[in-house]
Amino acid sequence: MTTSEKASGGAGESDRAAFRAGPVDEQSRVRLTANGLDYRRVSIDEDEFASWLQAVGRGFLDSERSAEQIASIRERSGYRRVTGVYDPAGPMPEVPVSTIASWLGDLSVPGGALIPSCAISAVTVSPTHRRRGIARAMLEGELRAAQAAGIPVAMLTVSESTLYGRYGFAPAARRAGWRIDTKRAGWIGPRPDGRIDFIPRERVRELMPVLHDGIRHLTAGEIDVPGSHWDNFAGTTPTAEKAGEKRAVQYTDVAGEVRGAAIYAVHPDHDDFTKAKVSVHYLVAADDDAYAALWRFLLELDLVAEVSSHELSVDEPLLWMIADQRAAKVSVFDHQYVRIIDVVAALETRRYGAAGSLVLDVDDALGLSTGRYLLEAAADGSARVRALDDGESVEAVTVSLGIAELSATYLGGVSIETLVRAGRVAVDAKGAASTSEAVATASRVLGWHTAPRLSIWY
Ligand SMILES: CC(C)(COP(=O)(O)OP(=O)(O)OC[C@H]1O[C@@H](n2cnc3c(N)ncnc32)[C@H](O)[C@@H]1OP(=O)(O)O)[C@@H](O)C(=O)NCCC(=O)NCCS
């Protein structure tokens, strides 16, 4: 891990507040009104927020929220822009038939910059109102609202993979679920000299955001984690379920600096006390020593036969710290979805894997980003990007692709070559000796040396 790359950019507090308070998109409002529905923002300080939360819970097949849970969520929801669609003709007109929440956050991109990004969450449509275009109106509405607010990118994590490609989103960072047979793994990694200690949940709640904020810019795909998520990991809300099963440890280096922490739960096997299972809920390491020390601690726990963790990278150094790599069963899933809204701003913010010039001919079904763009990446990884005028011709490798495919490559985790072979992208060899050389050039330029990752759901 290198600390030479510094964080830069990110969303300012006034922009975040303006986006939260901004209006709903007029085009979607008109469309929903024509169908007898009312599309509006919801105040988290009013009673309507409780009904909105109940609708979200129902949409995700959860049980009804208690008054204590609502109070606790309300207290932690100040960062969100909350929107609902209401059906005044129904018997419970105060309960929305559709919900969405969004907020202006930071997305880490290749090279250490943070780009302001519209995070979208809590997308539900009541089963009584499904498949009438309400979700489409809400999503298009949020994307247009983000564009109107000058936000260059949107992002989300998904319940189903098939939902969001139609709006230009694509999985740009995958997550790896790990299940490690600890009796078989055999630690061969470093054994740093610092110390591991148990700490209270309240302490780990304080530590996690500080440690994460210090390193999140180093991994493309990570975001600024909302405080409510840290409370959930640490089990520090008054209504947290099974908080008592969470254990927290920190790693302190020999200089006395706390450099990492982990939260995990142990699930005993009552038939065989040597076969307990450990779920790692969150592990944050500010350097390689902390990473090795924390994972070694977890893999060498007595009476534990299996350690699992579900939001790891596809390229964890951990794999090279165990003697038997087959002790780790790794399953990979689509996870961080990205949707570029402003191609010039988005592409100028990230760094590139190699120098080179590309013309990107982008097709966007929603019309937010359609156009031809010239990207000129320099040897230091920075790039200048500009929209080409109609009919302007440039002698450079031309990549024709949809906005979803461009978004898939944005964090450097999906190669143009893969997308070409999948029939999703076309490359014109202009300026290159052959198509295969042109594809290799485009893949090198848009690639990145570290796999992107996102360590939470939102
Ligand atoms: C997913 C959900 C929000 C869709 O709402 P909806 O109002 O029925 O969706 P729409 O009628 O606007 O459909 C929009 C498009 O998505 C498609 N679609 C909707 N649900 C889909 C599903 N589950 N799988 C695949 N496609 C789906 C529709 O066919 C339609 O396609 P088109 O416009 O390209 O022709 C709704 O079913 C829901 O609340 N599900 C449970 C909660 C959930 O999973 N939310 C998503 C969290 S990430």
The ligand as an SDF file (V2000), in Angstrom:
LIG
                    3D

 48 50  0  0  0  0  0  0  0  0999 V2000
  -37.2090   -3.1800   -8.2460 C   0  0  0  0  0  0  0  0  0  0  0  0
  -38.4190   -2.2820   -8.1030 C   0  0  0  0  0  0  0  0  0  0  0  0
  -37.9970   -0.9710   -7.4350 C   0  0  0  0  0  0  0  0  0  0  0  0
  -38.9680   -1.9980   -9.5110 C   0  0  0  0  0  0  0  0  0  0  0  0
  -40.0080   -1.0510   -9.4210 O   0  0  0  0  0  0  0  0  0  0  0  0
  -41.1000   -0.8910  -10.5800 P   0  0  0  0  0  0  0  0  0  0  0  0
  -41.8530    0.3770  -10.3650 O   0  0  0  0  0  0  0  0  0  0  0  0
  -41.8990   -2.1450  -10.6880 O   0  0  0  0  0  0  0  0  0  0  0  0
  -40.2030   -0.7320  -11.8710 O   0  0  0  0  0  0  0  0  0  0  0  0
  -40.6570   -0.0280  -13.2420 P   0  0  0  0  0  0  0  0  0  0  0  0
  -42.0910   -0.3870  -13.5390 O   0  0  0  0  0  0  0  0  0  0  0  0
  -40.3330    1.4120  -13.2190 O   0  0  0  0  0  0  0  0  0  0  0  0
  -39.7090   -0.7710  -14.2450 O   0  0  0  0  0  0  0  0  0  0  0  0
  -38.5850   -0.1380  -14.8130 C   0  0  0  0  0  0  0  0  0  0  0  0
  -37.8650   -1.1350  -15.6540 C   0  0  0  0  0  0  0  0  0  0  0  0
  -37.2140   -2.0940  -14.8220 O   0  0  0  0  0  0  0  0  0  0  0  0
  -37.6570   -3.4120  -15.1770 C   0  0  0  0  0  0  0  0  0  0  0  0
  -37.7420   -4.1530  -13.9240 N   0  0  0  0  0  0  0  0  0  0  0  0
  -38.4160   -3.8020  -12.8330 C   0  0  0  0  0  0  0  0  0  0  0  0
  -38.2010   -4.7090  -11.8640 N   0  0  0  0  0  0  0  0  0  0  0  0
  -37.3790   -5.6280  -12.3620 C   0  0  0  0  0  0  0  0  0  0  0  0
  -36.8060   -6.8230  -11.8280 C   0  0  0  0  0  0  0  0  0  0  0  0
  -37.0300   -7.2190  -10.5860 N   0  0  0  0  0  0  0  0  0  0  0  0
  -35.9650   -7.5030  -12.6320 N   0  0  0  0  0  0  0  0  0  0  0  0
  -35.7020   -7.0950  -13.8910 C   0  0  0  0  0  0  0  0  0  0  0  0
  -36.2390   -5.9920  -14.4500 N   0  0  0  0  0  0  0  0  0  0  0  0
  -37.0740   -5.2660  -13.6830 C   0  0  0  0  0  0  0  0  0  0  0  0
  -38.9870   -3.2230  -15.8500 C   0  0  0  0  0  0  0  0  0  0  0  0
  -39.2530   -4.2950  -16.7120 O   0  0  0  0  0  0  0  0  0  0  0  0
  -38.7710   -1.9220  -16.5820 C   0  0  0  0  0  0  0  0  0  0  0  0
  -38.0210   -2.1360  -17.7400 O   0  0  0  0  0  0  0  0  0  0  0  0
  -38.0540   -1.0990  -18.9730 P   0  0  0  0  0  0  0  0  0  0  0  0
  -38.4600    0.2480  -18.4560 O   0  0  0  0  0  0  0  0  0  0  0  0
  -36.6600   -1.0880  -19.4890 O   0  0  0  0  0  0  0  0  0  0  0  0
  -39.0520   -1.6730  -19.9180 O   0  0  0  0  0  0  0  0  0  0  0  0
  -39.5230   -2.9500   -7.2580 C   0  0  0  0  0  0  0  0  0  0  0  0
  -39.8550   -4.1890   -7.8460 O   0  0  0  0  0  0  0  0  0  0  0  0
  -39.1330   -3.1990   -5.8190 C   0  0  0  0  0  0  0  0  0  0  0  0
  -39.4050   -2.3760   -4.9540 O   0  0  0  0  0  0  0  0  0  0  0  0
  -38.5060   -4.3830   -5.4980 N   0  0  0  0  0  0  0  0  0  0  0  0
  -38.1700   -4.7410   -4.1250 C   0  0  0  0  0  0  0  0  0  0  0  0
  -37.0990   -3.8250   -3.5090 C   0  0  0  0  0  0  0  0  0  0  0  0
  -35.8340   -3.7840   -4.3380 C   0  0  0  0  0  0  0  0  0  0  0  0
  -35.2650   -4.7950   -4.7030 O   0  0  0  0  0  0  0  0  0  0  0  0
  -35.3840   -2.5670   -4.6500 N   0  0  0  0  0  0  0  0  0  0  0  0
  -34.1560   -2.3260   -5.3860 C   0  0  0  0  0  0  0  0  0  0  0  0
  -33.0850   -2.0660   -4.3920 C   0  0  0  0  0  0  0  0  0  0  0  0
  -31.4820   -1.9450   -5.1310 S   0  0  0  0  0  0  0  0  0  0  0  0
  1  2  1  0
  2  3  1  0
  2  4  1  0
  2 36  1  0
  4  5  1  0
  5  6  1  0
  6  7  2  0
  6  8  1  0
  6  9  1  0
  9 10  1  0
 10 11  2  0
 10 12  1  0
 10 13  1  0
 13 14  1  0
 14 15  1  0
 15 16  1  0
 15 30  1  0
 16 17  1  0
 17 18  1  0
 17 28  1  0
 18 19  1  0
 18 27  1  0
 19 20  2  0
 20 21  1  0
 21 22  1  0
 21 27  2  0
 22 23  1  0
 22 24  2  0
 24 25  1  0
 25 26  2  0
 26 27  1  0
 28 29  1  0
 28 30  1  0
 30 31  1  0
 31 32  1  0
 32 33  2  0
 32 34  1  0
 32 35  1  0
 36 37  1  0
 36 38  1  0
 38 39  2  0
 38 40  1  0
 40 41  1  0
 41 42  1  0
 42 43  1  0
 43 44  2  0
 43 45  1  0
 45 46  1  0
 46 47  1  0
 47 48  1  0
M  END
$$$$
